Amino acid sequence: MALSLPHKLSSKRLHEDDGGAVLVEFSLVAALMLLITFSLVEFGLVYNKFNSAQKATQAAARIAATRLILEGVSDCGVATSASAGTDCANIPGSTGWSVVCTGAGGSGCNMTGINAVLASVAAIYPDAEPADVRITFSGTGYGFVGRGKPVPAITVSIENITYDFVAVGGLLNALTPGTTFAASIGIDSAQTTVIGEDTGDGTS
């Protein structure tokens, strides 16, 4: 005795059956919406991280401008036989010198002052490593011979700022098979420059 199926589907009915189409469409749209949502959140966090680093350099630059960090540099930054009272702007080389101090110190760099800068940075941007903090003193031509200390431009910068993605990288990898996106991105260095007229005069 031959068996017959009570609901035999024809090829035409299978072709016209759209059951499950909504689920497929939703899965495609949902993945894209998740990517957009997490991208907005995470790139907002990227901006917030850079902004925190920038604020940290601003506070640290004010500290650097009043602490004794730079040692052994003459009034105009270069040796001169000019008489006392001569403007540094008239001394050759007074704008061409620079000294870089890092969190680890450096030649002509006072660690007590550097530690005060590092503490200021850590209070606002705790992710900064001491080695990533740079304090650069550059000649400006300001001041005069006999002043007792130079008047440099002081730039505090935080290097090697990165952000580790939480979800965006994984979503991009899932949506684009065969492509590998980085788990983290580098962010521009944050920096602030001030003029150090009162270096060594402050304690707070």
ABEGO torsion letter per residue (X at the ends): XBBBBABBBBAAAAAABABGAAAAAAAAAAAAAAAAAAAAAAAAAAAAAAAAAAAAAAAAAAAAAABBABBGBBAAGBBBABBBGBBAAABBGAAABBBBBBAAEEBGBBAAAAAAAAAAAAAABAABBAAABBBBBBBAGBEBBGAGBBBBBBBBBBBGBBBBBAAAAAAAAAABBGBBBBABBBBBBBBBBBBBAABGABAX
